[in-house]
Amino acid sequence: MATLMTERKRSALTRGRLPKYTPYVIALSAVVIAAALMSLIGFHVFGWAVLSAVLFVIGNVTAAGVVEGRRKATDKFATSLVYGAFLVALLPLISVIWTVLVNGVPGLLTPGFLSTSMNGVTGAVDNASVKDGTPVVGGVYHALMGSVMITLWATLISVPVGLLTAIYLVEYSAGNTFSKVITFLVDVMTGIPSIVAGLFAAAFFAMILGPGTKTGFVAAVALSVLMIPVVVRSSEEMLKIVPNELREAAYALGVRKWRTILKVVIPTAISGIASGVTLAIARVIGETAPLLVTAGFATTINMNVFSGWMASLPTFIYTQIMTPTSPSNADPSTQRAWAAALLLIILVMLLNLGARLVARLFAPKTGR
């Protein structure tokens, strides 16, 4: 009797509901039907995936409408749209990463690619490597060091300016007219094209040092124009979320304002500030246009940012694609470009992971 009552209660609770395995059955059926239809008109992976998704949504919504009612069908349709939008947004990213991996890994694993420069590499060398089937000669060391040096100097310029500006806006301005002007200008700088920053730096140093001045430091100034708004905005938001009670407690103990900011406010917000700085670096390390007009491109190693043209990863990729070392055999240059692109993506991913790690390490300790 007890078993019969349990079965009746269970059937009453599950009546009008689809089994949990229903979506999997519908998905499998959609994949099979889509494959059959695509085979009739010419099979294509992308078309098969899209048709499978459409058939799955139709089948899932129809089954829910028949068994569970209109409300559940509407809910499943909206859920399908959300998941579909997520997949559509994710597909380009996956496609880019997969393409760069497939084309870039062979070049990145070439012996000497990370430890040599393009000094002495000519079209004859590339022609010989293609003809003999030997590994491609020439590496990206000079461009990698150039990107590191330029980005380092851009960071040294941007972080103090951006952090001090954010401190003024949050701690000293009290919403006056000057702070509103600064905020407006920061918002404008956030949206300027990168080539404009490069032209500004090139024109500025042309007036001081003469026309045609191209050095790593000029490129660093151009990148700092792009970094400063990011640092200001991220630091400002982090300083705003510091509780006022901490400031008031320090003032009550007689601590001066500048010391309160230095010893209380900044240490509390250092996690978010460091993350914002790291993301700002990741934002500019791949810029190409400002570097073309400020640092030029070189084939040799130059560690002096104040003298001579300096290579970087973005300009290295650009020159290898647009002006191959051997116009008659562009494959070696293309391989170097793909490998440099993969290296650049790895650097950006490491910077983003570093931002998360820094945020976790410097986060204020909670609990007793």
LUMDO-179691 format. One record per residue (C-alpha): residue in one letter; x negated, y negated, z. Coordinates in steps of 0.05 Angstrom, whole numbers, padded with zeros to 5 digits, always signed. Layout:
BEGIN
AXYZ...
//
This chain:
BEGIN
M+00000+00000+00000A-00056-00048+00018T-00092-00033-00047L-00029-00046-00087M-00019-00113-00052T-00091-00133-00066E-00083-00116-00140R-00019-00156-00145K-00051-00216-00111R-00112-00212-00157S-00068-00209-00219A-00028-00269-00195L-00092-00309-00185T-00121-00291-00253R-00057-00295-00294G-00061-00346-00349R-00137-00349-00347L-00187-00324-00398P-00239-00272-00376K-00308-00299-00361Y-00338-00262-00420T-00292-00296-00470P-00340-00351-00491Y-00395-00300-00506V-00348-00258-00549I-00325-00320-00587A-00397-00343-00596L-00418-00275-00623S-00359-00273-00670A-00373-00344-00694V-00446-00327-00709V-00426-00265-00749I-00370-00299-00788A-00414-00359-00803A-00470-00313-00828A-00421-00277-00873L-00393-00342-00902M-00463-00371-00913S-00485-00309-00949L-00430-00321-01000I-00451-00393-01016G-00526-00387-01003F-00555-00376-00935H-00588-00435-00899V-00609-00434-00826F-00585-00505-00811G-00518-00495-00845W-00509-00429-00810A-00522-00461-00742V-00473-00519-00756L-00419-00472-00782S-00428-00426-00722A-00420-00484-00674V-00357-00509-00710L-00326-00439-00710F-00343-00430-00636V-00309-00496-00617I-00247-00478-00658G-00243-00408-00629N-00256-00430-00557V-00205-00486-00558T-00153-00443-00593A-00161-00386-00543A-00156-00434-00485G-00094-00467-00514V-00059-00400-00525V-00075-00369-00457E-00089-00426-00409G-00049-00483-00436R-00060-00551-00468R-00097-00583-00410K-00150-00528-00409A-00156-00532-00484T-00168-00607-00481D-00219-00597-00426K-00257-00545-00467F-00255-00589-00528A-00285-00648-00490T-00337-00602-00459S-00356-00576-00528L-00365-00647-00553V-00411-00664-00494Y-00454-00602-00505G-00454-00614-00580A-00477-00686-00571F-00533-00661-00525L-00556-00610-00577V-00553-00661-00633A-00597-00707-00592L-00644-00650-00574L-00653-00622-00644P-00696-00679-00672L-00743-00675-00612I-00750-00599-00619S-00760-00607-00694V-00815-00659-00685I-00852-00619-00631W-00847-00555-00671T-00872-00588-00735V-00930-00621-00700L-00949-00557-00664V-00947-00515-00728N-00989-00565-00767G-01033-00591-00711V-01056-00529-00673P-01103-00503-00728G-01139-00570-00731L-01141-00579-00655L-01174-00511-00647T-01227-00526-00700P-01296-00524-00667G-01322-00594-00653F-01257-00631-00666L-01255-00661-00596S-01330-00672-00590T-01351-00702-00657S-01335-00764-00696M-01326-00778-00770N-01396-00807-00776G-01429-00779-00838V-01366-00742-00862T-01355-00757-00935G-01312-00732-00991A-01367-00685-01013V-01366-00652-00944D-01291-00641-00948N-01296-00615-01019A-01349-00565-00997S-01307-00541-00938V-01248-00530-00984K-01290-00495-01036D-01328-00450-00988G-01270-00438-00940T-01311-00463-00881P-01281-00499-00820V-01265-00573-00830V-01321-00618-00807G-01308-00683-00770G-01271-00697-00705V-01232-00746-00665Y-01279-00761-00607H-01291-00834-00628A-01216-00847-00636L-01200-00813-00570M-01252-00855-00532G-01227-00917-00568S-01156-00905-00546V-01178-00893-00475M-01220-00956-00472I-01168-01001-00505T-01112-00974-00461L-01155-00980-00398W-01169-01054-00411A-01096-01067-00429T-01076-01036-00363L-01127-01079-00325I-01096-01141-00357S-01023-01121-00351V-01017-01092-00281P-01040-01153-00241V-01000-01201-00283G-00938-01158-00283L-00941-01141-00210L-00953-01212-00187T-00896-01237-00231A-00849-01185-00201I-00871-01205-00130Y-00855-01277-00145L-00787-01261-00174V-00766-01218-00115E-00801-01249-00055Y-00810-01323-00070S-00764-01348-00125A-00697-01345-00088G-00661-01347-00156N-00687-01417-00176T-00687-01443-00247F-00760-01425-00259S-00747-01352-00241K-00688-01350-00289V-00733-01377-00345I-00785-01323-00329T-00732-01269-00329F-00706-01293-00396L-00776-01294-00426V-00791-01224-00400D-00727-01199-00432V-00747-01231-00498M-00817-01201-00494T-00787-01132-00482G-00755-01133-00551I-00810-01164-00594P-00838-01120-00650S-00907-01092-00636I-00936-01123-00699V-00918-01192-00671A-00960-01177-00609G-01017-01156-00654L-01012-01219-00697F-01009-01262-00634A-01074-01232-00607A-01108-01235-00674A-01089-01309-00684F-01108-01327-00613F-01178-01298-00618A-01186-01325-00689M-01179-01395-00661I-01231-01381-00606L-01282-01336-00640G-01267-01347-00713P-01225-01313-00767G-01230-01238-00776T-01248-01223-00704K-01231-01150-00690T-01253-01116-00626G-01225-01068-00575F-01212-01125-00527V-01169-01162-00577A-01128-01098-00585A-01123-01092-00509V-01094-01162-00505A-01043-01144-00559L-01022-01082-00521S-01019-01120-00455V-00966-01165-00487L-00924-01103-00497M-00940-01074-00428I-00928-01135-00384P-00852-01136-00392V-00847-01062-00375V-00890-01071-00313V-00851-01133-00291R-00783-01099-00299S-00802-01034-00266S-00839-01068-00208E-00783-01117-00198E-00731-01062-00191M-00775-01023-00143L-00788-01084-00099K-00713-01100-00097I-00695-01032-00067V-00742-01041-00008P-00696-01051+00052N-00694-01122+00080E-00696-01092+00150L-00769-01075+00139R-00786-01146+00121E-00746-01174+00179A-00780-01127+00228A-00848-01151+00204Y-00827-01224+00209A-00800-01211+00280L-00870-01187+00300G-00900-01252+00274V-00930-01223+00211R-00939-01274+00155K-00902-01266+00090W-00962-01250+00046R-00985-01197+00095T-00915-01167+00099I-00914-01161+00024L-00983-01131+00023K-00976-01082+00081V-00902-01066+00082V-00865-01081+00017I-00916-01057-00034P-00934-00992+00002T-00860-00976+00007A-00849-00988-00068I-00916-00962-00092S-00885-00897-00117G-00839-00931-00166I-00891-00984-00185A-00942-00930-00202S-00890-00892-00243G-00872-00955-00281V-00945-00970-00297T-00956-00899-00322L-00895-00903-00367A-00918-00970-00393I-00985-00938-00412A-00948-00881-00447R-00906-00933-00484V-00966-00969-00516I-01018-00914-00525G-00986-00893-00591E-00977-00962-00621T-01008-00968-00690A-00989-01036-00720P-01022-01081-00668L-01086-01040-00670L-01093-01044-00745V-01095-01120-00743T-01136-01127-00679A-01186-01069-00674G-01190-01044-00745F-01215-00973-00755A-01284-00942-00752T-01317-00874-00764T-01370-00881-00710I-01369-00881-00635N-01363-00951-00604M-01357-00955-00529N-01363-01031-00526V-01294-01064-00529F-01325-01133-00537S-01363-01119-00601G-01347-01087-00667W-01288-01050-00695M-01261-00993-00653A-01223-00931-00675S-01162-00905-00639L-01117-00845-00646P-01060-00881-00681T-01105-00915-00732F-01144-00850-00742I-01079-00815-00761Y-01059-00872-00806T-01125-00875-00844Q-01131-00800-00852I-01062-00797-00884M-01064-00861-00925T-01137-00859-00947P-01161-00786-00945T-01236-00776-00941S-01233-00737-01006P-01175-00761-01050S-01181-00698-01093N-01178-00652-01032A-01133-00685-00981D-01120-00621-00940P-01179-00632-00891S-01156-00703-00877T-01084-00680-00868Q-01107-00626-00819R-01145-00678-00778A-01084-00724-00778W-01037-00670-00753A-01087-00649-00699A-01095-00721-00676A-01019-00729-00674L-01014-00667-00631L-01068-00694-00585L-01031-00760-00579I-00966-00724-00561I-01003-00683-00509L-01031-00747-00478V-00962-00780-00475M-00933-00717-00443L-00989-00715-00392L-00977-00788-00375N-00903-00776-00364L-00918-00715-00321G-00969-00758-00284A-00916-00810-00271R-00872-00758-00238L-00930-00731-00198V-00950-00801-00175A-00878-00816-00155R-00876-00753-00113L-00944-00763-00081F-00934-00836-00062A-00860-00831-00043P-00846-00856+00028K-00846-00800+00078T-00777-00785+00107G-00758-00747+00169R-00790-00744+00237
//
